[in-house]
């Protein structure tokens, strides 16, 4: 069975089942963050706590990601 076949089967599942599959795959490949990454996350969080205006509202991020995905899907693969 090819990756394309597997993806087609996943697409036929109900959305909640698709999410479970994706989550399971992500968990398989997840690695714990390094001490350096944790320090960077904490530094960024502290900068945002001090100046919340630096952040981007979640709705804006979602909207921009959705637009990017739609644009990618509209472009024919070469």
N, C-alpha and C positions, 0 to 999 in steps of 0.2 A: 504494500500500500504506500502510495507517495504522500508527500506533505500536502500536495494540492487536494488529494482525496480526503485526507484527514480534515483539512480546513473546511471542505465542503460539508462533511458530516457534522462538524461543529456548528456551522452556520444553520443547519437544519434544526438544531436544538432550541428549546425555549431560551429566551435571553438570560434568565436566572441560571440555567444550566451552563450556558456559554461562560458566564462570569465565574462559575465554580471551576470550570476547566482552565480558564486563564489564570485564576488565582492559584490553582494547583501547580501549573507549569511555572509560574513566577516563584512559588515557594521552593520548587526543585532547584532553581538556579540562583536563589538569593544567597548573598554572602553578607556576613555581619560587617557593618561599617568599621573602618579602621579608626584608630585614635585620632588621626589627622582629620578624617572626614567629620567625626563627632565634634572636634574642636571648631571646625569651619561652620558646621550647623549651629553650634552654640553662639559663635561670634555673629553670624547673620541674624539669629533670633534676637540677640541683644541689641543690634543696630535697629531692628524693626521695633523693638519695645521702646527704644529711645526716640524713634522718629517713625511713627506709624504711616506717615504720608509716603514713605518709600515703598510701601507694599502695593500690590496690585489686587483689586477685588477679585474674588473667585469667579464671579459672573463674567468679568471681562476676560479672564484667562480661558474659561470654558468657551466663550464666544469666539475668541481668536483661534483656539485649537480646532473647534468645529469648522471654522472657515478654512483653515489650512487643510484639514482632512478632506473636505468637500472639493477643494481645489486639486488636491493630489488625485482624488478619485476621478475627477473630470478629465485629467490629462491622460492620453493614451500611453500605455507602456511601450517602451522602445526596445 
